[in-house]
Amino acid sequence: MKNLKVNRIVKYMVLSDLAFWLGWGLIGPVFAIFILDHVEGGSAIVVGFATAVFWITKSILRVPMGMLLDSRRGENDDYWFMTGGLFIAALVPFGYVYITQAWHLYFLEAIHGIGMAMSLSGWSAIFSRHLDKDSEATEFGLDAASVGMGTGISGAIGGWAVTQFSFQQVFIATGFFGLVGSFLLLFLREDVEASLNFSIRRPFNFFKKFFVREKIDK
């Protein structure tokens, strides 16, 4: 078995996913309880509708966003969709602290769906491009395993934390981990800019110099 070595871009994307989903794992098992106890008119129907709003919003936007990113050369747009979308999703738990009505919840879940659709569209494009040759399955597995382990461990911690502290404090912790995940992606900005320089700016500068030179020669 060969040694597990991953490149810088894949490494930071895996770490970002780990931090982000470690936070969301804290509230996953207990969020329905929060809705029933703290949202006016909270019921199983409200829980179901909130889940539907998130998944339908994310699913509807996922393909159009992917098509938009695929239509543009370079990784700059992919990067900012990935980072900005994750940042938007990371802010949603802070909103949970203040909700009292079902429509507040639905609104936040729609924002959550938009953020995740943006982030996943950019993430999948960049991650798949930068997988190490002959390690594609391993590195996809590394990301899936880190997310699964982090979510599982934090799920147990979240159930305990709610009983010891409060839902509001757990939501703040979730948002904090989400922000850490999004900020980790900022370390990749130079790598993405280097890719952009190669794929767009260099050809552009070449043709610019070529035509300027021709104009001067004339």
Residue frames as qw, qx, qy, qz and C-alpha x, y, z in Angstrom:
[[0.000, 0.887, 0.462, 0.000, 0.00, 0.00, 0.00],
 [0.426, 0.449, -0.029, 0.785, 1.44, 3.36, -1.00],
 [0.231, -0.306, -0.448, 0.807, 1.85, 6.23, 1.45],
 [0.082, 0.826, 0.554, 0.067, -1.08, 8.61, 1.72],
 [0.297, -0.302, 0.042, 0.905, 0.18, 11.96, 0.45],
 [0.253, 0.795, 0.546, 0.075, -2.20, 14.67, -0.65],
 [0.367, 0.386, 0.093, 0.841, -1.50, 18.00, -2.28],
 [0.084, -0.095, -0.371, 0.920, -2.02, 21.33, -0.56],
 [0.413, -0.107, -0.232, -0.874, -5.35, 22.17, -2.21],
 [0.676, -0.246, -0.652, -0.239, -6.97, 18.82, -1.39],
 [0.450, -0.136, -0.667, 0.578, -5.57, 18.97, 2.16],
 [0.068, 0.057, 0.273, -0.958, -7.10, 22.35, 2.96],
 [0.548, -0.131, -0.379, -0.735, -10.41, 21.43, 1.35],
 [0.646, -0.229, -0.727, 0.036, -10.61, 18.29, 3.50],
 [0.295, -0.155, -0.553, 0.764, -9.74, 20.28, 6.63],
 [0.268, -0.057, -0.035, -0.961, -12.38, 22.87, 5.73],
 [0.646, -0.211, -0.562, -0.471, -15.02, 20.17, 5.31],
 [0.552, -0.187, -0.730, 0.357, -14.01, 18.59, 8.61],
 [0.091, -0.100, -0.399, 0.907, -14.35, 21.87, 10.53],
 [0.405, -0.081, -0.218, -0.884, -17.62, 22.86, 8.85],
 [0.709, -0.200, -0.568, -0.368, -19.38, 19.51, 9.34],
 [0.412, -0.096, -0.716, 0.555, -17.97, 19.11, 12.83],
 [0.154, 0.034, 0.272, -0.949, -20.03, 22.18, 13.67],
 [0.605, -0.049, -0.299, -0.736, -23.21, 21.08, 11.93],
 [0.574, -0.078, -0.815, 0.025, -22.96, 17.67, 13.55],
 [0.058, 0.001, -0.632, 0.773, -23.51, 19.36, 16.91],
 [0.440, 0.165, 0.263, -0.843, -27.11, 20.28, 16.06],
 [0.402, 0.098, -0.746, -0.522, -28.08, 17.53, 13.63],
 [0.324, -0.220, -0.918, 0.060, -29.55, 15.05, 16.14],
 [0.133, -0.474, -0.635, 0.596, -31.28, 17.65, 18.32],
 [0.041, 0.015, -0.221, -0.974, -32.50, 20.27, 15.85],
 [0.378, -0.404, -0.681, -0.480, -35.98, 18.76, 15.56],
 [0.441, -0.528, -0.620, 0.378, -36.31, 18.95, 19.35],
 [0.183, -0.248, -0.088, 0.947, -35.40, 22.63, 19.21],
 [0.209, -0.186, -0.480, -0.832, -38.11, 23.30, 16.62],
 [0.466, -0.484, -0.721, -0.171, -40.75, 21.49, 18.66],
 [0.489, -0.547, -0.491, 0.470, -39.84, 23.28, 21.89],
 [0.288, -0.470, -0.056, 0.833, -38.76, 26.76, 20.81],
 [0.041, -0.052, -0.482, -0.874, -40.60, 27.64, 17.60],
 [0.468, 0.209, 0.387, -0.767, -44.18, 28.86, 17.92],
 [0.822, 0.328, 0.021, -0.465, -46.47, 26.21, 16.47],
 [0.102, 0.528, -0.832, -0.134, -43.53, 23.84, 16.16],
 [0.876, 0.048, 0.353, -0.326, -44.59, 20.36, 15.05],
 [0.665, -0.068, 0.662, 0.338, -43.48, 17.44, 12.94],
 [0.523, 0.743, 0.387, 0.160, -45.00, 19.24, 9.94],
 [0.008, 0.980, -0.182, -0.083, -42.83, 22.30, 10.56],
 [0.534, -0.505, 0.620, 0.274, -39.76, 20.07, 10.84],
 [0.671, 0.287, 0.632, 0.262, -40.66, 18.39, 7.57],
 [0.371, 0.899, 0.212, 0.093, -41.28, 21.65, 5.73],
 [0.212, -0.892, 0.352, 0.190, -38.01, 23.13, 7.01],
 [0.610, -0.240, 0.684, 0.320, -36.13, 20.09, 5.74],
 [0.589, 0.568, 0.538, 0.204, -37.94, 20.32, 2.40],
 [0.160, 0.983, 0.001, -0.094, -37.13, 24.02, 1.97],
 [0.350, -0.705, 0.542, 0.294, -33.42, 23.34, 2.43],
 [0.572, -0.062, 0.758, 0.308, -33.15, 20.32, 0.16],
 [0.508, 0.695, 0.496, 0.111, -35.42, 21.64, -2.60],
 [0.074, 0.974, -0.115, -0.181, -33.67, 25.03, -2.68],
 [0.375, -0.591, 0.640, 0.317, -30.24, 23.42, -2.83],
 [0.599, 0.156, 0.751, 0.230, -31.31, 20.88, -5.46],
 [0.444, 0.825, 0.348, -0.021, -32.99, 23.41, -7.76],
 [0.061, 0.960, -0.230, -0.148, -29.98, 25.71, -7.77],
 [0.677, -0.425, 0.531, 0.280, -27.23, 23.09, -7.91],
 [0.683, 0.319, 0.524, 0.396, -27.33, 22.34, -11.66],
 [0.297, 0.916, 0.166, 0.215, -27.77, 25.95, -12.91],
 [0.314, -0.891, 0.311, 0.104, -24.90, 27.10, -10.70],
 [0.719, -0.221, 0.564, 0.340, -22.75, 24.26, -11.98],
 [0.595, 0.593, 0.422, 0.342, -23.56, 25.20, -15.56],
 [0.037, 0.997, -0.023, 0.061, -22.70, 28.83, -14.84],
 [0.476, -0.716, 0.466, 0.210, -19.31, 27.91, -13.39],
 [0.736, 0.064, 0.582, 0.341, -18.57, 25.46, -16.21],
 [0.481, 0.794, 0.301, 0.219, -19.23, 28.21, -18.74],
 [0.035, -0.971, 0.224, -0.074, -16.46, 30.40, -17.29],
 [0.776, 0.352, -0.401, 0.335, -12.78, 29.64, -17.71],
 [0.174, 0.479, -0.555, 0.658, -10.37, 29.44, -14.79],
 [0.501, -0.337, -0.764, 0.226, -10.98, 28.67, -11.13],
 [0.036, 0.139, -0.287, 0.947, -11.56, 32.15, -9.77],
 [0.579, -0.241, -0.168, -0.761, -15.37, 31.90, -9.96],
 [0.778, -0.173, -0.603, -0.032, -15.32, 28.33, -8.64],
 [0.446, 0.016, -0.576, 0.685, -13.23, 29.44, -5.68],
 [0.152, -0.130, 0.243, -0.949, -15.41, 32.38, -4.69],
 [0.710, -0.233, -0.360, -0.558, -18.61, 30.36, -5.05],
 [0.736, -0.123, -0.634, 0.206, -17.10, 27.66, -2.82],
 [0.343, -0.017, -0.495, 0.798, -15.79, 30.07, -0.19],
 [0.264, -0.154, 0.045, -0.951, -18.64, 32.58, -0.26],
 [0.699, -0.243, -0.484, -0.467, -21.30, 29.88, -0.22],
 [0.652, -0.186, -0.655, 0.335, -19.72, 28.16, 2.76],
 [0.133, 0.043, -0.359, 0.923, -19.51, 31.49, 4.59],
 [0.489, -0.227, -0.186, -0.821, -23.22, 32.13, 3.96],
 [0.769, -0.243, -0.568, -0.165, -24.11, 28.66, 5.26],
 [0.515, -0.042, -0.595, 0.616, -21.89, 29.22, 8.31],
 [0.115, -0.178, 0.207, -0.955, -23.91, 32.31, 9.28],
 [0.571, -0.329, -0.526, -0.538, -27.23, 30.42, 9.36],
 [0.590, -0.333, -0.683, 0.272, -26.76, 28.86, 12.86],
 [0.157, -0.085, -0.326, 0.928, -26.35, 32.34, 14.34],
 [0.391, -0.186, -0.279, -0.857, -29.81, 33.12, 12.95],
 [0.588, -0.307, -0.741, -0.104, -31.26, 30.09, 14.75],
 [0.281, -0.136, -0.585, 0.748, -30.52, 31.87, 18.03],
 [0.170, 0.157, 0.160, -0.960, -33.24, 34.45, 17.28],
 [0.353, -0.166, -0.676, -0.625, -36.01, 32.51, 15.50],
 [0.327, 0.075, 0.668, -0.664, -39.43, 32.28, 17.11],
 [0.699, 0.404, 0.168, -0.566, -41.75, 31.72, 14.12],
 [0.815, 0.151, 0.535, 0.162, -41.90, 28.95, 11.54],
 [0.563, 0.810, 0.099, 0.130, -41.38, 31.40, 8.67],
 [0.171, -0.869, 0.463, 0.045, -38.12, 32.53, 10.29],
 [0.674, -0.259, 0.682, 0.119, -36.98, 28.93, 10.11],
 [0.733, 0.516, 0.425, 0.125, -38.07, 28.51, 6.48],
 [0.270, 0.952, -0.141, 0.016, -36.25, 31.70, 5.49],
 [0.327, -0.718, 0.610, 0.070, -33.03, 30.53, 7.12],
 [0.745, 0.004, 0.657, 0.119, -33.30, 27.12, 5.50],
 [0.625, 0.750, 0.199, 0.079, -33.68, 28.77, 2.09],
 [0.044, 0.918, -0.394, 0.019, -30.53, 30.82, 2.77],
 [0.607, -0.417, 0.675, 0.048, -28.82, 27.63, 3.93],
 [0.792, 0.350, 0.491, 0.094, -29.81, 25.89, 0.69],
 [0.438, 0.895, -0.057, 0.061, -28.51, 28.78, -1.44],
 [0.212, -0.817, 0.536, 0.000, -25.20, 28.83, 0.40],
 [0.678, -0.222, 0.696, 0.079, -24.66, 25.10, 0.11],
 [0.745, 0.579, 0.325, 0.069, -25.61, 25.05, -3.57],
 [0.254, 0.929, -0.267, 0.050, -23.01, 27.74, -4.23],
 [0.366, -0.680, 0.635, -0.020, -20.33, 26.09, -2.14],
 [0.769, -0.019, 0.637, 0.043, -20.80, 22.56, -3.45],
 [0.686, 0.715, 0.133, 0.020, -20.83, 23.74, -7.08],
 [0.195, 0.874, -0.431, 0.111, -17.43, 25.37, -6.66],
 [0.553, -0.521, 0.641, -0.109, -16.09, 22.68, -4.34],
 [0.875, 0.163, 0.457, 0.010, -16.78, 19.77, -6.66],
 [0.617, 0.777, -0.068, 0.107, -15.15, 21.56, -9.62],
 [0.031, 0.827, -0.527, 0.193, -11.95, 22.46, -7.76],
 [0.665, -0.397, 0.615, -0.150, -11.64, 19.24, -5.77],
 [0.897, 0.282, 0.340, 0.016, -12.05, 17.00, -8.81],
 [0.535, 0.812, -0.187, 0.139, -9.49, 19.02, -10.81],
 [0.023, 0.766, -0.568, 0.299, -6.80, 18.82, -8.14],
 [0.931, -0.263, 0.225, -0.116, -7.02, 15.19, -7.11],
 [0.198, -0.618, 0.722, 0.241, -3.63, 13.50, -7.24],
 [0.665, 0.336, -0.544, -0.387, -3.21, 11.08, -10.12],
 [0.610, 0.033, -0.791, 0.030, -3.95, 7.45, -9.17],
 [0.155, -0.125, -0.730, 0.653, -5.29, 8.62, -5.77],
 [0.320, -0.278, -0.269, -0.865, -8.71, 9.90, -6.82],
 [0.685, -0.417, -0.543, -0.250, -10.77, 7.29, -4.94],
 [0.593, -0.214, -0.518, 0.577, -8.50, 7.55, -1.91],
 [0.127, 0.022, -0.174, 0.976, -8.80, 11.33, -1.65],
 [0.495, -0.352, -0.340, -0.718, -12.56, 11.34, -2.19],
 [0.734, -0.354, -0.578, 0.034, -12.68, 8.69, 0.52],
 [0.431, -0.061, -0.428, 0.792, -10.48, 10.78, 2.81],
 [0.189, -0.209, -0.001, -0.959, -12.89, 13.68, 2.56],
 [0.672, -0.336, -0.439, -0.493, -15.95, 11.48, 3.07],
 [0.706, -0.232, -0.596, 0.304, -14.34, 9.70, 6.03],
 [0.256, 0.026, -0.358, 0.898, -13.29, 12.93, 7.73],
 [0.392, -0.259, -0.133, -0.873, -16.78, 14.42, 7.31],
 [0.746, -0.296, -0.531, -0.271, -18.43, 11.22, 8.57],
 [0.618, -0.166, -0.570, 0.516, -16.17, 10.86, 11.58],
 [0.091, 0.103, -0.232, 0.963, -16.42, 14.53, 12.49],
 [0.510, -0.289, -0.246, -0.772, -20.20, 14.59, 12.16],
 [0.752, -0.276, -0.596, -0.062, -20.58, 11.37, 14.15],
 [0.502, -0.123, -0.522, 0.678, -18.38, 12.50, 17.02],
 [0.054, -0.100, 0.134, -0.984, -19.88, 15.98, 17.19],
 [0.559, -0.352, -0.485, -0.573, -23.39, 14.50, 17.08],
 [0.675, -0.367, -0.594, 0.238, -22.73, 12.73, 20.37],
 [0.336, -0.105, -0.306, 0.885, -21.14, 15.86, 21.82],
 [0.202, -0.271, -0.220, -0.915, -24.03, 18.04, 20.64],
 [0.619, -0.469, -0.561, -0.285, -26.63, 15.93, 22.42],
 [0.613, -0.368, -0.462, 0.524, -24.63, 16.22, 25.62],
 [0.243, 0.056, -0.063, 0.966, -23.91, 19.95, 25.13],
 [0.329, -0.467, -0.376, -0.730, -27.60, 20.84, 24.78],
 [0.678, -0.550, -0.487, -0.021, -28.36, 19.22, 28.13],
 [0.618, -0.318, -0.267, 0.668, -25.44, 21.00, 29.81],
 [0.155, -0.169, 0.061, 0.971, -25.71, 24.44, 28.21],
 [0.452, 0.573, 0.364, -0.578, -28.42, 25.64, 25.84],
 [0.679, 0.530, 0.458, 0.220, -29.49, 25.41, 22.22],
 [0.206, 0.978, -0.030, -0.003, -28.35, 28.98, 21.65],
 [0.344, -0.744, 0.542, 0.185, -24.81, 28.25, 22.83],
 [0.690, 0.024, 0.681, 0.245, -24.64, 25.14, 20.67],
 [0.535, 0.780, 0.307, 0.107, -25.82, 27.17, 17.64],
 [0.006, -0.955, 0.283, 0.091, -23.05, 29.70, 18.26],
 [0.539, -0.446, 0.679, 0.224, -20.50, 26.87, 18.44],
 [0.696, 0.397, 0.573, 0.173, -21.87, 25.48, 15.17],
 [0.355, 0.930, 0.079, 0.044, -21.51, 28.84, 13.48],
 [0.276, -0.827, 0.460, 0.169, -18.00, 29.23, 14.84],
 [0.637, -0.156, 0.703, 0.276, -16.85, 25.91, 13.38],
 [0.593, 0.660, 0.443, 0.129, -18.54, 26.81, 10.10],
 [0.136, 0.979, -0.137, -0.056, -16.63, 30.09, 9.94],
 [0.471, -0.578, 0.620, 0.241, -13.38, 28.26, 10.67],
 [0.695, 0.227, 0.645, 0.223, -14.16, 25.96, 7.74],
 [0.455, 0.849, 0.241, 0.118, -14.77, 28.87, 5.39],
 [0.106, -0.938, 0.312, 0.108, -11.69, 30.80, 6.56],
 [0.680, -0.299, 0.605, 0.286, -9.48, 27.75, 5.95],
 [0.671, 0.542, 0.442, 0.247, -10.35, 28.08, 2.27],
 [0.113, 0.986, -0.088, -0.085, -8.76, 31.53, 2.22],
 [0.506, -0.573, 0.563, 0.315, -5.37, 29.80, 2.42],
 [0.650, 0.235, 0.643, 0.330, -6.03, 28.51, -1.10],
 [0.307, 0.891, 0.157, -0.296, -6.49, 31.94, -2.66],
 [0.054, -0.727, 0.543, 0.416, -2.91, 32.17, -3.95],
 [0.417, -0.042, 0.876, 0.239, -3.14, 28.69, -5.45],
 [0.445, 0.662, 0.601, -0.054, -6.34, 29.60, -7.27],
 [0.163, 0.914, -0.095, -0.358, -4.88, 32.91, -8.46],
 [0.255, -0.483, 0.732, 0.407, -1.86, 31.04, -9.81],
 [0.443, 0.296, 0.830, 0.164, -4.21, 28.78, -11.74],
 [0.318, 0.857, 0.344, -0.213, -6.09, 31.84, -13.03],
 [0.058, -0.788, 0.393, 0.470, -2.84, 33.45, -14.12],
 [0.322, -0.198, 0.842, 0.385, -2.02, 30.40, -16.19],
 [0.346, 0.425, 0.828, 0.117, -5.45, 29.84, -17.73],
 [0.218, 0.879, 0.423, 0.023, -6.59, 33.38, -18.47],
 [0.136, -0.932, 0.083, 0.324, -4.16, 36.17, -17.72],
 [0.467, -0.393, 0.580, 0.539, -1.14, 34.82, -19.55],
 [0.421, 0.411, 0.676, 0.444, -2.95, 34.29, -22.87],
 [0.073, 0.935, 0.346, -0.024, -4.65, 37.65, -22.44],
 [0.293, -0.825, 0.236, 0.422, -1.36, 39.42, -21.75],
 [0.538, -0.091, 0.641, 0.539, 0.28, 37.61, -24.67],
 [0.337, 0.625, 0.597, 0.373, -2.35, 38.77, -27.17],
 [0.100, -0.963, -0.170, 0.182, -2.39, 42.22, -25.65],
 [0.392, -0.633, 0.405, 0.530, 1.39, 42.59, -26.16],
 [0.511, 0.172, 0.692, 0.480, 1.13, 41.08, -29.65],
 [0.240, 0.797, 0.498, 0.243, -1.48, 43.56, -30.86],
 [0.216, -0.933, 0.014, 0.288, 0.17, 46.52, -29.13],
 [0.497, -0.394, 0.520, 0.572, 3.46, 45.60, -30.82],
 [0.434, 0.423, 0.653, 0.454, 1.76, 45.34, -34.21],
 [0.067, 0.939, 0.337, 0.009, 0.13, 48.69, -33.76],
 [0.339, -0.806, 0.234, 0.425, 3.48, 50.27, -32.90],
 [0.540, -0.094, 0.627, 0.554, 5.16, 48.62, -35.89],
 [0.345, 0.678, 0.565, 0.319, 2.57, 50.09, -38.20]]
